[in-house]
Amino acid sequence: MEADFEPEDKYSWYFGPLSREETNDILQNKKDSGVFLVRDSQSIRGDFVLCVKEDNKVSHYIINRIQVGGMTRFKIGDKEFNDIPSLLNFYKSHYLDTTTLIRPAPREKLVGKYDFGGRDPEDLPFSKGDILELISKDEDEWWTARDKHGRVGQIPVKYTTRMQESNGASSNSNMNEKPAYSKPENILPQPVKEMQLPAYARVVTDRNPNAYDRTQLRLRTGEIVKVLATNVNGQWEGEVNGRRGIFPFTHVQFISEEEVP
């Protein structure tokens, strides 16, 4: 069977923080060998796992993120690649154990229960009845999804319902009462324009960005972020526990230097 996927389209094959058990549920009942997905490693933070339906089993191949000559590379078995798309492209024509990679596992479909206009640059606006493709379950209340136009962003889980594959209908017909979503309001002790950078801020809500995007900063409630730059689009640059990256300003509140541990 000829491979039918584009390795550069990470949103077709990257499923985020899935567990081994969830992965097996997705792949085990697939009829064809070579159906696959890539998920985050549960045992080694920053590494990935290539999961493939092979004959009557689901194989889980660890992809290690390594440093070679100051460059990040990805290793599977004894082979190294510059990035994961290169790795997947290689296994389109080379066998893992008993199969090559044929196509990514199908995505779960969601239906908009209510209109969502979005609040932050990272949000994905949608309307009631829109069909969305689930990319990854990043947090309990916020997932990453893609719309029919190929736009990707975060959506409030309570504003959607699962679509039943059999008839295309939603799995929940109660669409009367619109719930509130729990993104925090940004409450700053003083206007941003008056802040002297670098400044310090406390994380007020967890953030689990797409693990494949290394420019984004993962945040945990209570952590102290050193804010290095602010942008009018709401995407700020900061550093926390030796990690540097981009994050939305709505996840933090500025504090005084006296409050820094």
C-alpha positions in Angstrom: 0.0 0.0 0.0 1.4 3.4 -1.0 2.0 6.0 1.8 -0.6 8.8 1.8 0.5 11.6 4.1 2.6 14.8 4.2 5.4 14.6 6.8 5.7 18.4 7.0 2.0 18.6 8.2 2.6 18.0 11.9 -1.0 18.5 12.7 -1.9 15.4 10.7 0.3 13.0 12.8 1.1 14.8 16.1 -1.4 13.8 18.9 0.2 15.5 21.9 0.1 14.1 25.4 -1.7 10.8 24.8 -1.1 7.9 27.2 0.0 4.5 25.9 -3.5 3.1 26.7 -5.3 5.9 24.8 -3.0 5.3 21.8 -3.7 1.6 21.8 -7.4 2.3 21.8 -7.0 4.5 18.7 -4.8 2.2 16.7 -5.6 -1.4 17.8 -8.9 -1.7 15.9 -7.5 -0.2 12.6 -7.7 -2.8 9.8 -4.5 -1.7 7.9 -0.9 -1.9 9.1 1.0 1.3 8.8 -1.5 3.6 10.5 0.4 5.7 13.0 0.6 8.7 15.2 3.3 10.6 17.2 2.7 11.4 20.9 4.7 12.9 23.7 6.7 10.4 25.8 5.3 9.9 29.3 8.6 8.7 30.7 11.1 11.2 29.2 10.0 14.8 29.0 10.8 16.3 25.7 11.0 13.0 23.9 8.4 11.5 21.6 7.0 8.1 20.7 6.1 6.8 17.2 3.1 4.5 17.6 2.3 2.2 14.7 -0.3 -0.5 13.9 1.8 -3.5 12.9 -0.1 -6.7 12.0 -2.1 -7.6 15.2 -0.2 -5.3 17.6 0.6 -1.7 18.3 4.3 -0.9 18.4 5.7 2.1 20.4 9.1 3.4 19.2 10.8 6.0 21.4 12.2 9.0 19.6 14.9 10.6 21.7 15.7 14.3 21.4 19.6 14.5 21.5 22.2 17.2 21.1 24.9 16.7 18.5 27.5 19.5 18.0 25.1 22.0 19.5 22.3 21.0 17.2 19.1 19.2 18.2 18.5 15.9 16.4 16.0 13.1 16.8 17.1 9.5 17.2 15.0 6.3 16.7 17.0 3.1 17.2 20.4 3.7 15.6 19.2 6.3 13.1 19.4 10.1 13.6 17.4 12.8 11.8 17.3 16.6 11.7 13.7 16.7 12.6 10.6 14.4 13.0 9.2 15.1 9.5 12.5 13.8 8.0 12.2 10.7 10.3 8.6 10.0 9.1 9.6 10.6 5.5 12.3 8.0 5.8 9.9 5.4 7.2 7.4 6.0 4.3 9.8 3.7 2.3 11.7 1.8 5.0 10.3 -0.9 7.3 10.1 -0.4 11.0 9.4 -4.0 12.1 6.8 -5.4 9.7 5.5 -2.3 8.0 6.3 1.2 6.6 4.3 4.3 7.6 1.1 4.5 5.4 -1.1 7.2 6.9 -1.8 9.0 10.2 -4.6 7.8 12.5 -7.9 9.5 11.9 -8.6 12.5 14.1 -11.6 12.7 16.5 -14.2 15.3 15.2 -15.8 17.9 17.4 -18.9 20.0 16.8 -19.3 23.6 18.1 -22.1 23.7 20.6 -21.9 27.5 20.9 -20.2 30.4 19.2 -16.7 31.1 20.5 -15.1 34.4 19.4 -11.8 33.8 21.1 -10.0 36.1 23.5 -6.3 35.5 23.0 -4.1 35.3 19.9 -3.7 31.6 20.5 -7.5 30.9 20.5 -9.4 29.4 17.5 -12.7 31.1 17.0 -15.6 29.0 15.7 -19.4 29.1 15.4 -22.1 26.8 16.6 -22.3 23.8 14.3 -18.7 24.1 13.0 -16.8 20.8 12.6 -13.4 20.9 14.2 -10.5 18.3 14.1 -9.0 17.5 17.5 -5.2 17.9 17.5 -4.3 17.4 21.1 -5.8 17.4 24.6 -3.4 19.9 26.2 -5.4 20.6 29.3 -8.6 19.5 31.0 -10.5 22.6 29.9 -8.6 23.7 26.8 -7.7 21.6 23.7 -5.9 22.3 20.4 -8.0 21.9 17.3 -8.0 22.7 13.6 -10.9 24.1 11.6 -11.9 23.4 7.9 -9.7 26.3 6.8 -6.6 24.7 8.3 -6.4 27.3 11.2 -5.1 25.8 14.5 -5.6 27.1 18.0 -7.0 26.5 21.5 -10.7 25.9 22.1 -12.7 25.6 25.3 -13.8 22.0 25.7 -17.2 22.8 27.2 -18.1 24.7 24.0 -17.9 21.6 21.9 -19.2 18.1 21.8 -17.9 14.9 20.2 -19.2 13.9 16.8 -20.5 10.3 16.3 -18.7 8.8 13.3 -21.7 6.7 12.3 -24.1 9.5 11.3 -22.2 12.7 11.7 -24.4 13.9 14.5 -23.2 15.3 17.8 -23.1 13.0 20.8 -24.8 15.5 23.0 -28.1 17.2 22.0 -28.2 19.6 25.0 -27.1 22.8 23.5 -29.3 25.3 25.4 -27.3 26.6 28.3 -24.0 28.2 27.3 -21.3 27.5 30.0 -18.6 30.0 31.1 -15.0 29.1 30.2 -12.3 29.6 32.8 -9.5 31.6 31.2 -8.4 34.1 33.8 -8.9 37.8 33.3 -5.6 39.7 33.2 -5.3 41.7 36.5 -2.1 43.8 36.6 -0.9 45.8 39.6 0.0 48.7 37.2 -0.2 49.4 33.4 2.2 47.4 31.3 3.5 50.5 29.6 4.9 51.6 33.0 6.7 48.4 33.7 10.5 48.4 33.5 11.7 45.2 31.8 12.9 42.8 32.7 10.2 42.4 35.4 8.8 39.4 37.3 5.3 37.8 37.1 3.6 34.9 38.8 1.8 32.3 36.8 -1.9 32.2 37.6 -3.0 29.3 35.4 -1.2 26.3 33.9 -0.2 26.3 30.2 0.6 23.2 28.2 1.5 24.3 24.7 2.1 22.0 21.7 5.2 20.1 22.7 6.5 20.1 19.2 6.7 23.9 19.1 9.8 24.6 21.1 9.3 28.4 21.0 6.4 28.2 23.4 6.8 28.3 27.1 5.2 25.7 29.4 3.9 27.3 32.6 2.8 25.9 36.0 0.7 27.8 38.5 2.8 29.6 41.1 6.0 29.7 39.0 7.8 33.0 38.7 8.4 34.2 35.1 11.1 36.7 34.3 9.3 38.8 31.6 11.9 39.9 29.0 9.7 41.5 26.3 6.0 42.4 25.9 4.2 42.7 22.5 0.9 44.4 21.6 -0.4 41.1 20.3 -0.4 39.7 23.8 2.4 37.2 23.1 5.2 37.9 25.6 8.7 36.5 25.9 10.0 35.2 29.2 12.2 32.8 31.2 11.3 30.4 33.9 13.5 27.8 35.6 16.1 28.1 32.8 13.6 27.7 30.0 12.9 30.6 27.6 10.0 31.1 25.2 6.8 32.8 24.3 3.6 32.8 26.3 0.2 34.7 26.4 0.1 37.5 28.9 -3.3 36.3 30.3 -1.5 33.5 32.2 0.5 35.7 34.5 0.3 38.7 36.9 3.1 41.1 37.6 4.7 41.1 41.1 7.2 43.3 42.8 10.8 42.3 43.2 10.2 41.9 46.9 7.8 39.1 46.2 10.3 37.1 44.2 11.5 34.1 46.3 
